[in-house]
Amino acid sequence: MAEVDYKKYIKSNGKLNYQLLYEDLADITGFWHDVRRKSYYEAVTEWYKEYTSNDRDRSKNIKSVDHAE
């Protein structure tokens, strides 16, 4: 699979832009397009879960540092 710019799927409010993702999925055509679409969708959504999880972890760390001071 080619390199994916995952951050292009993040809206300004930090939510995943499903509309853009589905548009890009529709552009995947040809042999085994359904398998490649599923793989791409899973890659983006898993990245987003990790991305938001890391943001929550960072905010927890910041809060704990603020309380320690």
Backbone atoms as SQL, in Angstrom:
CREATE TABLE atoms (id INTEGER PRIMARY KEY, chain TEXT, resi INTEGER, resn TEXT, atom TEXT, x REAL, y REAL, z REAL);
INSERT INTO atoms VALUES
  (1, 'A', 1, 'MET', 'N', 0.847, -1.182, 0.000),
  (2, 'A', 1, 'MET', 'CA', 0.000, 0.000, 0.000),
  (3, 'A', 1, 'MET', 'C', 0.890, 1.242, 0.000),
  (4, 'A', 2, 'ALA', 'N', 0.501, 2.230, -0.732),
  (5, 'A', 2, 'ALA', 'CA', 1.256, 3.481, -0.828),
  (6, 'A', 2, 'ALA', 'C', 1.162, 4.262, 0.484),
  (7, 'A', 3, 'GLU', 'N', 2.074, 5.194, 0.652),
  (8, 'A', 3, 'GLU', 'CA', 2.044, 6.063, 1.832),
  (9, 'A', 3, 'GLU', 'C', 0.739, 6.848, 1.866),
  (10, 'A', 4, 'VAL', 'N', 0.167, 6.957, 3.046),
  (11, 'A', 4, 'VAL', 'CA', -1.110, 7.646, 3.216),
  (12, 'A', 4, 'VAL', 'C', -0.896, 8.859, 4.117),
  (13, 'A', 5, 'ASP', 'N', -1.417, 10.004, 3.691),
  (14, 'A', 5, 'ASP', 'CA', -1.400, 11.206, 4.519),
  (15, 'A', 5, 'ASP', 'C', -2.638, 11.162, 5.406),
  (16, 'A', 6, 'TYR', 'N', -2.520, 10.470, 6.533),
  (17, 'A', 6, 'TYR', 'CA', -3.664, 10.264, 7.408),
  (18, 'A', 6, 'TYR', 'C', -4.240, 11.571, 7.940),
  (19, 'A', 7, 'LYS', 'N', -3.397, 12.541, 8.185),
  (20, 'A', 7, 'LYS', 'CA', -3.873, 13.792, 8.792),
  (21, 'A', 7, 'LYS', 'C', -4.833, 14.555, 7.881),
  (22, 'A', 8, 'LYS', 'N', -4.854, 14.234, 6.611),
  (23, 'A', 8, 'LYS', 'CA', -5.807, 14.920, 5.728),
  (24, 'A', 8, 'LYS', 'C', -7.239, 14.531, 6.068),
  (25, 'A', 9, 'TYR', 'N', -7.411, 13.446, 6.816),
  (26, 'A', 9, 'TYR', 'CA', -8.742, 12.996, 7.197),
  (27, 'A', 9, 'TYR', 'C', -9.217, 13.589, 8.519),
  (28, 'A', 10, 'ILE', 'N', -8.430, 14.469, 9.102),
  (29, 'A', 10, 'ILE', 'CA', -8.816, 15.096, 10.361),
  (30, 'A', 10, 'ILE', 'C', -9.437, 16.460, 10.063),
  (31, 'A', 11, 'LYS', 'N', -10.665, 16.651, 10.551),
  (32, 'A', 11, 'LYS', 'CA', -11.336, 17.942, 10.400),
  (33, 'A', 11, 'LYS', 'C', -10.721, 18.949, 11.369),
  (34, 'A', 12, 'SER', 'N', -11.058, 20.208, 11.204),
  (35, 'A', 12, 'SER', 'CA', -10.525, 21.254, 12.080),
  (36, 'A', 12, 'SER', 'C', -10.970, 21.068, 13.532),
  (37, 'A', 13, 'ASN', 'N', -12.084, 20.344, 13.737),
  (38, 'A', 13, 'ASN', 'CA', -12.550, 20.102, 15.102),
  (39, 'A', 13, 'ASN', 'C', -11.945, 18.827, 15.705),
  (40, 'A', 14, 'GLY', 'N', -11.044, 18.170, 14.977),
  (41, 'A', 14, 'GLY', 'CA', -10.366, 16.983, 15.473),
  (42, 'A', 14, 'GLY', 'C', -11.078, 15.674, 15.186),
  (43, 'A', 15, 'LYS', 'N', -12.240, 15.745, 14.553),
  (44, 'A', 15, 'LYS', 'CA', -13.005, 14.533, 14.229),
  (45, 'A', 15, 'LYS', 'C', -12.535, 13.961, 12.895),
  (46, 'A', 16, 'LEU', 'N', -12.817, 12.675, 12.702),
  (47, 'A', 16, 'LEU', 'CA', -12.467, 12.016, 11.456),
  (48, 'A', 16, 'LEU', 'C', -13.438, 12.456, 10.358),
  (49, 'A', 17, 'ASN', 'N', -12.909, 12.826, 9.209),
  (50, 'A', 17, 'ASN', 'CA', -13.721, 13.271, 8.078),
  (51, 'A', 17, 'ASN', 'C', -14.104, 12.045, 7.245),
  (52, 'A', 18, 'TYR', 'N', -15.218, 11.426, 7.630),
  (53, 'A', 18, 'TYR', 'CA', -15.672, 10.226, 6.938),
  (54, 'A', 18, 'TYR', 'C', -16.054, 10.508, 5.494),
  (55, 'A', 19, 'GLN', 'N', -16.575, 11.700, 5.217),
  (56, 'A', 19, 'GLN', 'CA', -16.971, 12.016, 3.848),
  (57, 'A', 19, 'GLN', 'C', -15.758, 11.961, 2.918),
  (58, 'A', 20, 'LEU', 'N', -14.663, 12.557, 3.330),
  (59, 'A', 20, 'LEU', 'CA', -13.441, 12.529, 2.520),
  (60, 'A', 20, 'LEU', 'C', -12.913, 11.105, 2.406),
  (61, 'A', 21, 'LEU', 'N', -12.962, 10.366, 3.496),
  (62, 'A', 21, 'LEU', 'CA', -12.499, 8.970, 3.462),
  (63, 'A', 21, 'LEU', 'C', -13.319, 8.162, 2.459),
  (64, 'A', 22, 'TYR', 'N', -14.641, 8.292, 2.497),
  (65, 'A', 22, 'TYR', 'CA', -15.496, 7.539, 1.573),
  (66, 'A', 22, 'TYR', 'C', -15.278, 7.973, 0.122),
  (67, 'A', 23, 'GLU', 'N', -14.994, 9.248, -0.096),
  (68, 'A', 23, 'GLU', 'CA', -14.691, 9.704, -1.457),
  (69, 'A', 23, 'GLU', 'C', -13.420, 9.041, -1.969),
  (70, 'A', 24, 'ASP', 'N', -12.407, 8.969, -1.104),
  (71, 'A', 24, 'ASP', 'CA', -11.157, 8.320, -1.500),
  (72, 'A', 24, 'ASP', 'C', -11.345, 6.816, -1.701),
  (73, 'A', 25, 'LEU', 'N', -12.183, 6.206, -0.886),
  (74, 'A', 25, 'LEU', 'CA', -12.461, 4.780, -1.063),
  (75, 'A', 25, 'LEU', 'C', -13.134, 4.522, -2.402),
  (76, 'A', 26, 'ALA', 'N', -14.015, 5.422, -2.814),
  (77, 'A', 26, 'ALA', 'CA', -14.714, 5.261, -4.094),
  (78, 'A', 26, 'ALA', 'C', -13.744, 5.339, -5.272),
  (79, 'A', 27, 'ASP', 'N', -12.614, 6.020, -5.075),
  (80, 'A', 27, 'ASP', 'CA', -11.608, 6.123, -6.138),
  (81, 'A', 27, 'ASP', 'C', -10.793, 4.841, -6.308),
  (82, 'A', 28, 'ILE', 'N', -10.882, 3.935, -5.354),
  (83, 'A', 28, 'ILE', 'CA', -10.156, 2.667, -5.450),
  (84, 'A', 28, 'ILE', 'C', -10.984, 1.726, -6.318),
  (85, 'A', 29, 'THR', 'N', -10.471, 1.423, -7.482),
  (86, 'A', 29, 'THR', 'CA', -11.181, 0.582, -8.437),
  (87, 'A', 29, 'THR', 'C', -10.259, -0.528, -8.916),
  (88, 'A', 30, 'GLY', 'N', -10.804, -1.404, -9.704),
  (89, 'A', 30, 'GLY', 'CA', -9.987, -2.447, -10.318),
  (90, 'A', 30, 'GLY', 'C', -10.073, -3.763, -9.580),
  (91, 'A', 31, 'PHE', 'N', -9.099, -4.581, -9.864),
  (92, 'A', 31, 'PHE', 'CA', -9.053, -5.934, -9.339),
  (93, 'A', 31, 'PHE', 'C', -8.990, -5.918, -7.820),
  (94, 'A', 32, 'TRP', 'N', -9.865, -6.679, -7.187),
  (95, 'A', 32, 'TRP', 'CA', -9.955, -6.802, -5.733),
  (96, 'A', 32, 'TRP', 'C', -10.168, -5.461, -5.047),
  (97, 'A', 33, 'HIS', 'N', -10.914, -4.568, -5.677),
  (98, 'A', 33, 'HIS', 'CA', -11.130, -3.239, -5.103),
  (99, 'A', 33, 'HIS', 'C', -11.785, -3.315, -3.731),
  (100, 'A', 34, 'ASP', 'N', -12.670, -4.294, -3.531),
  (101, 'A', 34, 'ASP', 'CA', -13.339, -4.399, -2.238),
  (102, 'A', 34, 'ASP', 'C', -12.359, -4.736, -1.116),
  (103, 'A', 35, 'VAL', 'N', -11.397, -5.594, -1.393),
  (104, 'A', 35, 'VAL', 'CA', -10.381, -5.956, -0.402),
  (105, 'A', 35, 'VAL', 'C', -9.476, -4.758, -0.111),
  (106, 'A', 36, 'ARG', 'N', -9.075, -4.055, -1.161),
  (107, 'A', 36, 'ARG', 'CA', -8.200, -2.898, -0.980),
  (108, 'A', 36, 'ARG', 'C', -8.926, -1.752, -0.278),
  (109, 'A', 37, 'ARG', 'N', -10.214, -1.565, -0.558),
  (110, 'A', 37, 'ARG', 'CA', -11.004, -0.534, 0.137),
  (111, 'A', 37, 'ARG', 'C', -11.104, -0.849, 1.623),
  (112, 'A', 38, 'LYS', 'N', -11.386, -2.097, 1.938),
  (113, 'A', 38, 'LYS', 'CA', -11.493, -2.503, 3.338),
  (114, 'A', 38, 'LYS', 'C', -10.163, -2.283, 4.063),
  (115, 'A', 39, 'SER', 'N', -9.086, -2.649, 3.422),
  (116, 'A', 39, 'SER', 'CA', -7.760, -2.483, 4.016),
  (117, 'A', 39, 'SER', 'C', -7.454, -1.006, 4.264),
  (118, 'A', 40, 'TYR', 'N', -7.769, -0.166, 3.292),
  (119, 'A', 40, 'TYR', 'CA', -7.526, 1.270, 3.416),
  (120, 'A', 40, 'TYR', 'C', -8.379, 1.867, 4.536),
  (121, 'A', 41, 'TYR', 'N', -9.670, 1.488, 4.558),
  (122, 'A', 41, 'TYR', 'CA', -10.584, 1.986, 5.586),
  (123, 'A', 41, 'TYR', 'C', -10.086, 1.596, 6.976),
  (124, 'A', 42, 'GLU', 'N', -9.697, 0.350, 7.132),
  (125, 'A', 42, 'GLU', 'CA', -9.208, -0.119, 8.423),
  (126, 'A', 42, 'GLU', 'C', -7.919, 0.584, 8.825),
  (127, 'A', 43, 'ALA', 'N', -7.034, 0.832, 7.873),
  (128, 'A', 43, 'ALA', 'CA', -5.784, 1.525, 8.175),
  (129, 'A', 43, 'ALA', 'C', -6.057, 2.942, 8.686),
  (130, 'A', 44, 'VAL', 'N', -6.959, 3.651, 8.025),
  (131, 'A', 44, 'VAL', 'CA', -7.260, 5.032, 8.425),
  (132, 'A', 44, 'VAL', 'C', -7.984, 5.063, 9.768),
  (133, 'A', 45, 'THR', 'N', -8.979, 4.212, 9.953),
  (134, 'A', 45, 'THR', 'CA', -9.734, 4.246, 11.206),
  (135, 'A', 45, 'THR', 'C', -8.896, 3.767, 12.391),
  (136, 'A', 46, 'GLU', 'N', -8.030, 2.787, 12.185),
  (137, 'A', 46, 'GLU', 'CA', -7.140, 2.350, 13.267),
  (138, 'A', 46, 'GLU', 'C', -6.141, 3.450, 13.613),
  (139, 'A', 47, 'TRP', 'N', -5.622, 4.129, 12.590),
  (140, 'A', 47, 'TRP', 'CA', -4.710, 5.243, 12.848),
  (141, 'A', 47, 'TRP', 'C', -5.427, 6.327, 13.655),
  (142, 'A', 48, 'TYR', 'N', -6.679, 6.614, 13.293),
  (143, 'A', 48, 'TYR', 'CA', -7.436, 7.647, 13.993),
  (144, 'A', 48, 'TYR', 'C', -7.670, 7.261, 15.458),
  (145, 'A', 49, 'LYS', 'N', -7.983, 6.001, 15.714),
  (146, 'A', 49, 'LYS', 'CA', -8.167, 5.549, 17.102),
  (147, 'A', 49, 'LYS', 'C', -6.889, 5.757, 17.903),
  (148, 'A', 50, 'GLU', 'N', -5.762, 5.404, 17.298),
  (149, 'A', 50, 'GLU', 'CA', -4.476, 5.593, 17.972),
  (150, 'A', 50, 'GLU', 'C', -4.164, 7.079, 18.154),
  (151, 'A', 51, 'TYR', 'N', -4.452, 7.857, 17.139),
  (152, 'A', 51, 'TYR', 'CA', -4.220, 9.308, 17.176),
  (153, 'A', 51, 'TYR', 'C', -5.014, 9.953, 18.307),
  (154, 'A', 52, 'THR', 'N', -6.293, 9.621, 18.432),
  (155, 'A', 52, 'THR', 'CA', -7.114, 10.210, 19.495),
  (156, 'A', 52, 'THR', 'C', -6.729, 9.657, 20.854),
  (157, 'A', 53, 'SER', 'N', -6.323, 8.412, 20.912),
  (158, 'A', 53, 'SER', 'CA', -5.870, 7.821, 22.166),
  (159, 'A', 53, 'SER', 'C', -4.606, 8.524, 22.656),
  (160, 'A', 54, 'ASN', 'N', -3.697, 8.809, 21.749),
  (161, 'A', 54, 'ASN', 'CA', -2.467, 9.511, 22.110),
  (162, 'A', 54, 'ASN', 'C', -2.768, 10.925, 22.593),
  (163, 'A', 55, 'ASP', 'N', -3.752, 11.588, 21.988),
  (164, 'A', 55, 'ASP', 'CA', -4.135, 12.933, 22.430),
  (165, 'A', 55, 'ASP', 'C', -4.673, 12.889, 23.853),
  (166, 'A', 56, 'ARG', 'N', -5.499, 11.870, 24.144),
  (167, 'A', 56, 'ARG', 'CA', -6.038, 11.738, 25.508),
  (168, 'A', 56, 'ARG', 'C', -4.921, 11.455, 26.499),
  (169, 'A', 57, 'ASP', 'N', -3.970, 10.612, 26.105),
  (170, 'A', 57, 'ASP', 'CA', -2.851, 10.305, 26.992),
  (171, 'A', 57, 'ASP', 'C', -2.013, 11.549, 27.261),
  (172, 'A', 58, 'ARG', 'N', -1.780, 12.364, 26.228),
  (173, 'A', 58, 'ARG', 'CA', -1.003, 13.593, 26.405),
  (174, 'A', 58, 'ARG', 'C', -1.737, 14.566, 27.322),
  (175, 'A', 59, 'SER', 'N', -3.048, 14.688, 27.160),
  (176, 'A', 59, 'SER', 'CA', -3.796, 15.627, 28.004),
  (177, 'A', 59, 'SER', 'C', -3.810, 15.142, 29.452),
  (178, 'A', 60, 'LYS', 'N', -3.846, 13.835, 29.679),
  (179, 'A', 60, 'LYS', 'CA', -3.770, 13.309, 31.043),
  (180, 'A', 60, 'LYS', 'C', -2.419, 13.654, 31.652),
  (181, 'A', 61, 'ASN', 'N', -1.361, 13.510, 30.861),
  (182, 'A', 61, 'ASN', 'CA', -0.028, 13.819, 31.359),
  (183, 'A', 61, 'ASN', 'C', 0.111, 15.299, 31.677),
  (184, 'A', 62, 'ILE', 'N', -0.461, 16.135, 30.845),
  (185, 'A', 62, 'ILE', 'CA', -0.399, 17.576, 31.081),
  (186, 'A', 62, 'ILE', 'C', -1.152, 17.917, 32.357),
  (187, 'A', 63, 'LYS', 'N', -2.327, 17.350, 32.544),
  (188, 'A', 63, 'LYS', 'CA', -3.102, 17.618, 33.747),
  (189, 'A', 63, 'LYS', 'C', -2.359, 17.155, 34.990),
  (190, 'A', 64, 'SER', 'N', -1.732, 15.990, 34.925),
  (191, 'A', 64, 'SER', 'CA', -1.022, 15.493, 36.091),
  (192, 'A', 64, 'SER', 'C', 0.183, 16.379, 36.410),
  (193, 'A', 65, 'VAL', 'N', 0.832, 16.916, 35.379),
  (194, 'A', 65, 'VAL', 'CA', 1.951, 17.823, 35.599),
  (195, 'A', 65, 'VAL', 'C', 1.439, 19.126, 36.220),
  (196, 'A', 66, 'ASP', 'N', 0.314, 19.634, 35.732),
  (197, 'A', 66, 'ASP', 'CA', -0.248, 20.875, 36.270),
  (198, 'A', 66, 'ASP', 'C', -0.592, 20.726, 37.756),
  (199, 'A', 67, 'HIS', 'N', -1.120, 19.573, 38.140),
  (200, 'A', 67, 'HIS', 'CA', -1.478, 19.342, 39.537),
  (201, 'A', 67, 'HIS', 'C', -0.237, 19.200, 40.410),
  (202, 'A', 68, 'ALA', 'N', 0.846, 18.740, 39.819),
  (203, 'A', 68, 'ALA', 'CA', 2.069, 18.522, 40.593),
  (204, 'A', 68, 'ALA', 'C', 2.762, 19.840, 40.917),
  (205, 'A', 69, 'GLU', 'N', 2.515, 20.854, 40.131),
  (206, 'A', 69, 'GLU', 'CA', 3.223, 22.122, 40.336),
  (207, 'A', 69, 'GLU', 'C', 2.669, 22.909, 41.428);
